[in-house]
Amino acid sequence: MTSILDINDCALTLYDGGNRLYSEPAVALIQNKNILFGDAALRRARMHPQQANQQYLARLNADPLPHPTNLAANHADLVYLHLKELTAMADELLLAVPGIMSSDQLGVLLGIAQEAGVNVCGFVDTAVASAGTCALAPVTHHVELHLHRACVSTLKVNEQIQRTSAEEIPESGFANLLDAWVNVIADRFVRDTRFDPLHAAESEQQLYDQVYEWVLGPGSSMQPTPAAEIAIDIDHQNYVRHVDVPRTVLEDKATQRLQRLLDTLPSGAHVTLSARDAGLPGLRAALRHAGHSVTELPADALAAACQQHEARMRSSGDGLRLVTSLPNGNRLTESSPAESAVRRPTHLLNRASAHAGAVDANPPEQPFAIERRGDRVHLRTAEASVSLNGERPAPDALLHSGDEIAHGGARYLLIAVEG
């Protein structure tokens, strides 16, 4: 059976049908006698920073490593060795690649995979494949975070879904967000305990591990109601120090680091996000606060699309090609019911009573107000205990059908009622 490999250094992911066989970051730790990859390398990267490499998949070239060894002399060597670990799991690969990967890099990747003993049966653009699993606006922007950069792909949607452009946004990747969150939490440790976990490699590693696990650990981004705060314990010299940091603090910090990404999108853009990226603190809220509509893709979107369109994606030999256009079975038009469901809520459903009223008929005794302005609906509140989709809402947040507003034990769902 053909396997699918998602080329993203934030999580190099291998699928066999609908099963996820492997999903670990493209991180290497180069030791004297062996090289560790993925989670094993990540768990030691802060204690051995000169031996760690997180750039090899993004660079994908023969440039020498800062500290070459007999095991690996350049970035391509590390890609080869990492892919070699996957050869026991897959004999034939369909490679899903981001639009910011150059033709030269695709050639290098193909050569490395073949050298590793893997038969590559096709390339497909990640955005085109993933976004095609849901209804799309005529022009849709797929945002995908990698470790050190983001990729914004513009999709033209009619009978086909076609990638028309892809832009690399430097310093807007997950590693940049992770560093920002770690610095915020380290400041909280200094303030509350007078201990700086970043001054010792062992405690720094503990901090990074816990933040990484909280944000991207198994199932974390799929939680319907994310935890309101992150609890961190640092064990240093047989003494455990503890702090609690509200999720809202991490969201605010993320918004600052994401500004360059937000500035890239046109006004009122329709944006699709992977389930992993949608779970990152602050990303979805920042996009909505900037006036964009956001669609979260299913967790298995890429694998499902590749299974559905495998015959169209396959190629071989000299005819091996990158697929940047696929048939569209979920087209959205401005007047379709699906578009109304995504963008234009009409009623507010009280989950406790199952009673739905007009969207701007605000529930009594609740510290928020919903306002209709033309065909858009906004939330106004100054109360920190009010949440929107499990996150603190931005001022004057734009609301969409499917959003949930919560305060205390009360839950309200925005819905679109036809007719």
C-alpha positions in Angstrom: 0.0 0.0 0.0 1.2 3.5 -0.8 2.1 5.5 2.3 2.0 9.3 2.6 4.8 11.4 4.1 4.0 15.0 5.2 7.2 17.0 4.7 6.9 19.5 7.6 9.8 19.8 10.1 7.3 20.7 12.8 6.1 17.1 12.6 7.4 14.8 9.9 4.4 12.5 9.6 4.0 9.2 7.9 0.5 7.8 7.1 -0.4 4.3 6.0 -4.0 4.6 4.8 -5.8 6.3 7.6 -3.2 5.2 10.2 -0.6 7.5 11.5 2.6 5.4 11.8 5.1 8.2 12.7 4.9 11.8 13.7 8.0 13.5 15.1 9.9 16.8 14.6 12.8 17.0 12.1 15.3 17.5 14.9 18.7 15.8 15.0 21.2 15.4 17.9 24.6 14.5 16.5 26.6 12.4 18.9 30.1 10.8 18.5 28.8 7.3 17.6 25.2 7.8 16.6 22.6 10.4 15.7 19.2 10.7 17.4 16.2 12.0 15.5 12.7 13.3 16.4 11.4 13.3 20.0 14.6 11.7 21.4 16.7 14.5 19.9 14.3 17.2 21.0 14.4 16.0 24.6 18.2 16.6 24.7 18.5 19.6 22.4 18.7 22.2 25.1 21.3 20.3 27.1 23.5 19.9 24.0 22.8 22.9 21.8 25.9 22.6 19.7 25.1 19.0 18.8 21.4 19.8 17.9 20.2 20.7 14.4 16.7 21.8 13.5 17.4 23.3 10.1 18.3 20.3 7.9 14.8 19.7 6.4 14.1 23.3 5.8 17.5 23.9 4.1 17.6 20.5 2.2 20.9 21.1 0.6 24.5 20.0 0.7 25.8 22.9 2.8 28.2 21.6 5.5 27.0 21.3 9.1 28.5 23.6 11.7 30.0 20.6 13.4 30.4 17.8 10.8 31.2 14.2 11.8 31.9 10.9 10.1 28.2 10.1 10.4 26.9 13.3 8.7 28.8 16.1 7.0 25.9 18.2 5.6 22.2 18.9 5.8 21.4 16.3 3.1 23.1 13.6 5.1 20.8 14.3 8.0 17.7 14.2 5.8 18.9 10.8 4.4 19.5 9.3 7.8 16.1 10.5 9.1 14.3 9.1 6.1 16.3 5.9 6.4 14.6 5.3 9.8 11.2 5.3 8.0 12.1 2.8 5.3 11.1 -0.1 7.5 7.6 1.3 7.6 7.1 2.2 3.9 8.4 0.9 0.6 6.4 3.4 -1.6 5.8 7.0 -0.7 3.6 9.8 -1.9 5.3 13.0 -0.7 3.1 16.0 0.5 5.3 19.1 0.2 4.8 22.8 1.1 4.5 25.3 -1.7 7.6 27.1 -0.4 9.8 24.1 -1.3 11.8 25.0 -4.5 12.3 22.8 -7.5 15.9 22.2 -6.6 14.9 21.1 -3.1 12.3 18.7 -4.6 15.0 17.2 -6.7 17.3 16.8 -3.7 14.5 15.3 -1.7 13.7 12.8 -4.5 17.3 11.8 -4.8 17.7 11.3 -1.0 14.6 9.2 -0.7 15.6 7.0 -3.6 19.1 6.6 -2.1 17.4 5.6 1.2 15.6 2.8 -0.7 12.2 4.4 -0.9 10.2 4.4 -4.2 8.6 7.9 -4.6 5.4 7.6 -6.6 4.4 11.3 -6.6 4.5 14.8 -5.1 1.4 16.7 -4.1 1.1 20.2 -2.7 0.1 20.0 1.0 -2.3 22.9 0.9 -4.2 21.7 -2.2 -4.6 18.2 -0.8 -5.5 19.2 2.8 -7.8 22.1 2.1 -9.8 20.1 -0.5 -11.5 18.1 2.3 -13.8 21.0 3.2 -15.9 23.7 1.6 -13.8 26.6 0.4 -14.3 30.2 -0.6 -13.4 31.1 -4.3 -10.1 32.4 -3.0 -8.8 30.6 0.1 -5.5 31.0 2.0 -4.0 28.0 3.6 -1.7 28.8 6.5 0.8 26.2 7.6 3.4 26.6 10.4 6.8 24.9 10.1 9.5 25.0 12.7 11.2 28.3 11.7 8.8 29.8 9.1 5.2 29.7 7.9 3.8 29.0 4.5 0.8 30.9 3.2 -0.6 29.3 0.0 -3.2 31.0 -2.1 -5.8 28.7 -3.6 -8.1 29.4 -6.5 -11.3 27.5 -6.1 -13.8 26.6 -8.8 -14.2 23.1 -10.3 -10.6 22.6 -9.4 -8.5 23.6 -6.3 -5.4 25.2 -7.6 -2.4 26.7 -5.8 -1.7 30.0 -7.5 1.1 31.2 -5.2 3.0 30.3 -2.0 4.8 32.8 0.3 7.4 32.0 3.0 7.0 34.0 6.2 10.3 34.0 8.1 10.4 33.9 11.8 6.8 32.9 12.0 7.2 29.2 12.8 6.4 27.1 15.8 10.0 27.3 17.2 9.6 31.1 17.4 6.3 30.8 19.3 7.8 28.2 21.6 10.7 30.5 22.4 8.3 33.3 23.2 6.2 31.1 25.5 9.2 29.8 27.3 10.5 33.3 27.9 7.2 34.4 29.3 7.1 31.4 31.7 10.7 31.9 32.7 9.9 35.5 33.6 7.0 34.2 35.7 9.4 31.9 37.5 11.8 34.8 38.3 9.0 36.9 39.5 7.3 34.3 41.7 10.2 32.1 42.8 13.3 34.1 42.1 14.6 31.2 40.1 15.5 31.5 36.4 15.1 28.1 34.7 17.0 29.4 31.6 20.3 29.7 33.5 20.9 26.0 33.7 20.7 23.6 30.7 18.9 20.9 32.7 16.1 23.1 33.9 15.9 24.8 30.5 15.3 21.4 29.0 12.6 20.7 31.5 10.8 23.9 30.7 10.9 23.4 27.0 9.7 19.8 27.3 6.7 20.7 29.4 5.6 23.6 27.2 6.1 21.6 24.0 4.1 18.7 25.5 1.3 21.0 26.7 1.0 22.7 23.3 1.7 19.8 20.8 1.6 16.6 22.9 -0.7 13.7 22.0 -4.2 15.0 21.7 -3.4 18.4 23.1 -4.5 20.4 20.0 -7.6 18.3 19.7 -9.1 19.1 23.1 -12.5 20.7 22.6 -12.0 22.9 25.7 -8.3 23.8 26.1 -6.9 24.1 29.7 -7.2 27.6 31.0 -3.6 27.6 32.3 -0.4 25.7 32.1 1.2 24.3 35.2 5.0 24.0 35.1 7.2 22.2 37.6 11.0 22.6 37.5 13.1 20.2 39.6 16.5 21.7 40.2 19.1 20.6 42.8 16.4 18.4 44.5 14.0 21.3 44.9 10.8 21.6 42.9 9.5 25.1 41.9 6.1 25.6 40.5 4.2 28.3 38.5 0.8 28.5 36.9 0.5 30.7 33.7 -2.8 31.6 32.2 -3.3 30.4 28.6 -4.3 34.0 27.8 -0.8 35.2 28.5 0.6 32.8 26.0 -2.1 33.8 23.5 -1.1 37.5 23.8 2.6 36.7 23.3 1.8 34.6 20.3 -0.2 37.4 18.7 2.9 39.6 18.9 5.1 37.0 17.2 2.5 36.4 14.5 2.1 39.9 13.3 4.3 39.4 10.3 2.1 36.5 9.2 -1.1 38.5 9.8 0.3 41.3 7.7 0.7 39.0 4.7 -3.0 38.1 4.4 -5.4 40.4 2.5 -8.3 42.0 4.3 -11.1 39.6 5.2 -9.3 36.5 4.0 -10.7 33.0 4.2 -8.1 30.9 6.0 -7.7 27.2 6.5 -5.6 25.7 9.3 -4.6 22.2 10.1 -6.0 20.8 13.3 -2.5 21.0 14.8 -2.0 24.7 14.0 -5.6 25.6 15.0 -4.8 24.2 18.5 -1.8 26.6 19.0 -2.5 29.2 21.7 -3.4 32.5 20.0 -3.2 31.7 16.3 -6.9 31.2 15.5 -7.9 34.1 17.8 -5.3 36.4 16.1 -6.6 35.5 12.7 -10.2 36.2 13.6 -9.4 39.4 15.5 -7.7 40.6 12.2 -11.1 40.1 10.4 -10.4 36.7 8.8 -12.7 33.7 8.7 -11.0 30.5 9.9 -11.8 26.9 9.0 -10.1 24.2 11.0 -9.4 21.2 8.9 -10.0 17.6 10.2 -7.0 15.9 11.8 -6.9 13.3 9.0 -7.4 15.8 6.1 -4.2 15.2 4.3 -4.3 11.4 4.5 -8.0 11.3 3.5 -7.4 13.5 0.5 -4.3 11.5 -0.7 -6.3 8.3 -0.4 -9.2 9.8 -2.4 -7.0 11.2 -5.2 -4.1 8.8 -5.2 -4.6 7.9 -8.8 -4.3 11.5 -9.9 -1.3 12.1 -7.7 0.8 9.1 -8.9 3.6 9.5 -11.4 6.9 7.8 -12.0 10.3 8.0 -13.7 10.9 11.0 -15.9 7.2 11.9 -15.6 7.4 12.4 -11.9 5.6 15.7 -11.2 4.3 17.9 -8.5 0.5 18.1 -8.3 -0.8 21.6 -7.6 -4.4 21.2 -8.7 -7.1 18.7 -7.8 -10.8 18.3 -8.5 -13.0 20.1 -6.1 -16.1 18.4 -4.6 -16.8 21.0 -1.9 -17.0 24.3 -3.7 -18.4 27.3 -1.7 -20.2 30.2 -3.3 -21.0 33.5 -1.6 -24.7 32.6 -1.5 -24.5 29.0 -0.6 -25.9 27.7 2.8 -22.4 26.4 3.6 -20.9 29.9 3.3 -23.7 31.2 5.6 -22.8 28.5 8.1 -19.2 29.5 8.1 -19.5 33.3 8.2 -23.0 34.5 9.1 -24.6 33.4 12.4 -28.2 34.2 12.8 -29.1 32.9 16.2 -27.6 32.3 19.6 -28.4 28.9 21.2 -28.4 28.6 25.0 -26.9 25.1 25.5 -28.4 24.8 29.0 -32.0 25.3 27.8 -31.7 24.4 24.1 -33.4 27.7 23.4 -32.3 29.8 20.4 -33.0 33.5 20.0 -31.9 36.2 17.6 -28.1 36.5 17.6 -28.2 40.1 18.9 -30.9 39.5 21.5 -28.3 39.3 24.2 -28.8 37.0 27.2 -29.6 38.8 30.4 -27.1 39.0 33.2 -24.2 38.1 31.0 -21.1 40.3 30.8 -20.9 40.4 27.0 -22.8 41.9 24.1 -23.3 40.7 20.6 -23.8 43.3 17.9 -24.9 42.8 14.3 -23.2 45.2 11.8 -24.4 44.6 8.3 -23.7 41.0 7.5 -21.1 40.7 10.3 -21.6 39.9 14.0 -19.2 41.0 16.7 -18.6 40.2 20.4 -18.0 43.0 22.9 -16.8 42.3 26.4 -14.3 43.6 29.0 -14.8 40.7 31.3 -11.7 38.4 31.5 -13.9 35.4 32.5 -15.7 35.4 29.1 -14.2 32.9 26.6 -14.6 32.4 22.9 -13.9 28.9 21.7 -12.0 28.3 24.9 -9.8 31.4 24.4 -10.0 35.0 25.7 -11.7 36.9 22.9 -10.0 39.8 21.1 -11.7 43.2 21.5 -14.6 43.5 19.1 -14.1 39.9 18.0 -15.7 38.8 14.7 -18.1 35.9 15.3 -18.9 33.0 13.0 -21.4 30.2 13.0 -20.1 27.4 15.2 -18.3 29.7 17.7 -19.0 29.1 21.4 -19.2 31.8 24.0 -18.7 30.8 27.6 -19.0 32.5 31.0 -19.0 30.5 34.2 -21.2 27.5 33.6 -23.1 29.1 30.8 -22.4 28.1 27.2 -23.9 29.8 24.1 -23.5 28.5 20.5 -23.7 30.7 17.5 -25.7 29.0 14.7 -27.1 29.8 11.3 -30.8 29.1 10.8 -32.0 29.0 7.2 -35.4 30.3 6.0 
